[in-house]
Amino acid sequence: MATKPIVPLVIASAVSLLALTACAPPSPTPTPSSSAITIEDPVTGDTVMTPIPLSGTANTFEGALTVDALDADGNTMCIRNITATSGTGTRGTWQSVLAVAPPETDAPITLRAYELSAKDGSMINLVSREVTLSATHPAIYILSPGCGATASPGSDFAVSGRAFVFEAQFELELRDSSGTVALSTHVTAASGTEESDWNATLHLPAGLAHGDYDLVAFDNSAKDGSVENEFAIPIAVE
């Protein structure tokens, strides 16, 4: 009588283990945590016009973040400190506008959003978008002062730029951080039939409070009087 071969238990166990492994569901792939800051619009590769609108989401300390624009050489063109709708554990939304003078020809720029560390002020959670800034001119724009300029209470503050608006008429305002108008003046550009130069002077009162302001040029629609063609740059009174 022939003797049957004995299959070692260890081999049978190994085969069973392989079968069980093959039937088991795959392990989930780890996913990275959500970025603290996102830029939803514009996206890389877009062509944008000045003033440049930006929007996104953020979950940062107290909702604070900074947005800026850099030229091809890495120079800061404009910068704004803004606040998202919520933060510190709850994601909120944010939006801002960076107003820079139009380039002579379409030019590459970098738009960035980031947080300044509450610990040491360093840049953290940086996100960026590489876009093209169109050479298309807005109806009104400011050439001087530049974004982020400083002014002193009690001084005359010269402003200049170019415009092409109805009857060459528009307004220039200095608004505080709450949007309240601190100063205003009426401006007339050199021509109403083509883009032309304009100049204005704001006489800053000696008692003007120190702080962050927006210098805003705009006109009113000839149709319904609504504000249009707004061009605003941040300045500091100190």
C-alpha positions in Angstrom: 0.0 0.0 0.0 1.5 3.4 -1.1 2.2 6.0 1.5 0.5 9.4 0.9 2.9 12.4 1.0 2.6 14.6 4.0 2.3 18.3 3.3 4.1 20.3 5.9 1.8 22.4 8.1 4.0 25.4 7.7 3.5 25.4 3.9 -0.3 25.1 4.3 -0.3 27.9 6.7 1.7 30.1 4.4 -0.7 29.4 1.5 -3.6 30.3 3.7 -2.0 33.6 4.8 -1.3 34.6 1.2 -5.0 33.9 0.3 -6.2 36.0 3.2 -3.9 38.8 2.2 -5.1 38.8 -1.3 -8.7 39.1 -0.2 -8.0 41.9 2.3 -8.9 45.5 1.3 -5.9 47.7 0.4 -4.6 50.0 3.0 -5.7 53.6 2.5 -3.1 55.9 1.0 -2.3 58.8 3.4 -3.5 62.2 2.2 -1.8 65.4 3.0 -3.6 67.8 5.3 -5.4 70.8 3.8 -3.3 73.9 3.1 -3.7 76.6 5.6 -4.2 79.1 2.8 -5.4 78.7 -0.8 -5.7 81.0 -3.8 -8.8 80.0 -5.7 -8.7 82.8 -8.3 -6.7 83.5 -10.4 -5.0 80.2 -11.2 -1.5 79.7 -12.6 -1.4 80.6 -16.3 -4.2 83.1 -16.2 -3.8 86.6 -17.7 -5.0 89.3 -15.3 -5.7 93.0 -15.6 -4.9 95.6 -13.1 -6.5 96.2 -10.5 -6.0 92.5 -9.8 -8.7 90.7 -7.9 -7.7 87.7 -5.8 -9.8 85.3 -3.6 -9.3 82.1 -1.7 -9.7 80.4 1.7 -7.6 80.4 4.9 -7.4 78.8 8.3 -4.8 81.1 10.0 -4.3 82.6 13.4 -7.1 85.1 13.9 -7.8 84.9 10.1 -4.9 87.1 9.3 -2.9 86.8 6.1 -0.9 88.8 3.6 -1.2 89.0 -0.2 1.3 90.5 -2.6 2.5 90.7 -6.2 6.1 90.3 -7.3 7.5 91.3 -10.7 9.8 89.0 -12.8 12.8 90.2 -10.8 11.2 89.4 -7.4 10.5 93.0 -6.5 7.3 93.7 -4.5 4.8 95.6 -6.6 2.0 95.8 -4.1 1.2 94.2 -0.7 -1.9 94.1 1.5 -2.6 92.7 5.0 -6.1 91.3 5.0 -8.4 89.2 7.2 -10.4 86.1 6.2 -14.0 85.7 7.3 -12.8 83.3 10.1 -9.7 81.5 11.3 -7.9 79.9 14.2 -9.4 76.4 13.6 -12.2 77.4 11.3 -11.6 77.9 7.5 -12.9 81.1 6.1 -12.8 82.9 2.8 -10.9 86.0 1.8 -10.7 88.4 -1.1 -8.5 91.3 -2.0 -7.5 93.6 -4.9 -3.9 94.6 -5.8 -3.7 97.8 -7.9 -0.5 98.3 -9.8 0.4 100.4 -12.8 0.0 98.5 -16.1 3.2 97.4 -17.8 4.2 98.6 -21.2 3.8 95.0 -22.5 2.3 91.9 -21.0 4.6 90.8 -18.2 4.9 87.7 -15.9 4.2 88.3 -12.3 3.8 86.2 -9.1 0.8 86.5 -6.8 1.3 85.2 -3.3 -0.7 84.6 -0.1 0.9 83.7 3.2 0.7 84.1 6.9 3.2 85.9 9.2 4.1 83.7 12.1 2.7 84.8 15.5 5.9 83.5 17.0 8.6 85.3 15.1 7.0 87.2 12.2 8.5 84.8 9.6 6.6 83.9 6.4 4.7 80.6 6.7 2.0 78.7 4.7 3.0 80.4 1.4 1.1 79.7 -1.7 1.7 81.4 -5.1 0.3 81.7 -8.6 2.4 82.5 -11.7 0.2 84.7 -14.0 0.6 87.2 -16.8 -0.2 90.9 -16.1 -1.9 92.4 -19.2 -0.7 95.7 -20.6 -4.4 96.8 -20.9 -4.8 100.1 -19.2 -7.7 100.6 -16.7 -9.8 103.8 -17.1 -8.0 105.4 -14.2 -4.7 104.5 -12.6 -2.2 106.0 -10.1 1.4 106.2 -11.1 2.7 108.1 -8.0 2.9 107.4 -5.1 3.5 103.7 -5.3 1.7 101.0 -3.4 2.7 101.2 0.3 3.9 104.8 0.3 4.0 106.8 3.5 2.7 110.2 4.3 2.8 112.6 7.2 0.1 114.5 8.9 0.2 118.2 8.1 1.9 117.7 4.7 0.9 118.1 1.1 0.6 114.7 -0.6 1.1 114.8 -4.4 -0.7 112.2 -6.5 -0.4 111.6 -10.3 -1.5 109.2 -12.9 -3.4 108.7 -16.1 -7.1 108.5 -17.0 -9.6 108.2 -19.8 -13.1 108.8 -18.4 -16.3 110.7 -19.3 -15.6 114.4 -19.5 -12.2 113.7 -17.8 -13.8 114.1 -14.4 -13.3 111.8 -11.4 -12.7 111.7 -7.6 -9.8 111.0 -5.4 -10.3 110.0 -1.8 -8.2 109.0 1.2 -10.1 106.4 3.2 -9.2 105.0 6.6 -9.2 101.2 7.4 -12.9 101.2 8.1 -13.7 102.8 4.7 -14.5 106.2 6.1 -13.5 109.1 3.8 -10.9 111.3 5.5 -10.1 113.5 2.6 -11.4 114.0 -1.0 -10.8 116.1 -4.0 -12.2 116.5 -7.5 -9.8 115.8 -10.3 -9.8 116.7 -14.0 -7.5 114.9 -16.4 -5.9 116.7 -19.3 -8.2 115.3 -21.9 -11.6 113.7 -22.1 -11.2 112.2 -25.6 -8.1 110.1 -24.9 -6.0 108.7 -22.0 -4.1 111.7 -20.5 -2.2 112.7 -17.4 -3.7 114.0 -14.2 -2.3 115.5 -11.0 -3.7 116.3 -7.6 -2.6 117.3 -4.2 -4.2 116.2 -0.9 -3.6 118.6 2.1 -3.3 116.2 5.0 -4.5 117.8 8.2 -2.1 118.0 11.2 -4.5 116.0 13.3 -4.9 113.1 10.8 -4.6 109.9 12.8 -1.7 107.6 12.1 -2.6 104.2 10.5 -3.3 102.4 7.3 -5.3 104.1 4.6 -6.4 103.6 1.0 -5.8 106.2 -1.7 -8.7 105.7 -4.1 -9.4 107.1 -7.5 -12.8 106.5 -9.1 -15.5 108.0 -11.3 -19.3 107.9 -11.2 -21.3 106.3 -14.0 -23.0 108.8 -16.3 -25.9 106.4 -16.5 -26.8 105.9 -12.8 -24.2 107.6 -10.7 -22.7 104.3 -9.3 -19.0 104.1 -8.5 -16.9 102.6 -11.3 -13.3 102.3 -12.4 -12.0 102.2 -8.8 -8.3 102.1 -8.4 -7.0 101.9 -4.8 -3.6 101.6 -3.3 -2.7 101.2 0.4 -0.6 103.9 2.1 0.5 104.5 5.6 0.1 107.8 7.5 2.9 108.0 10.2 
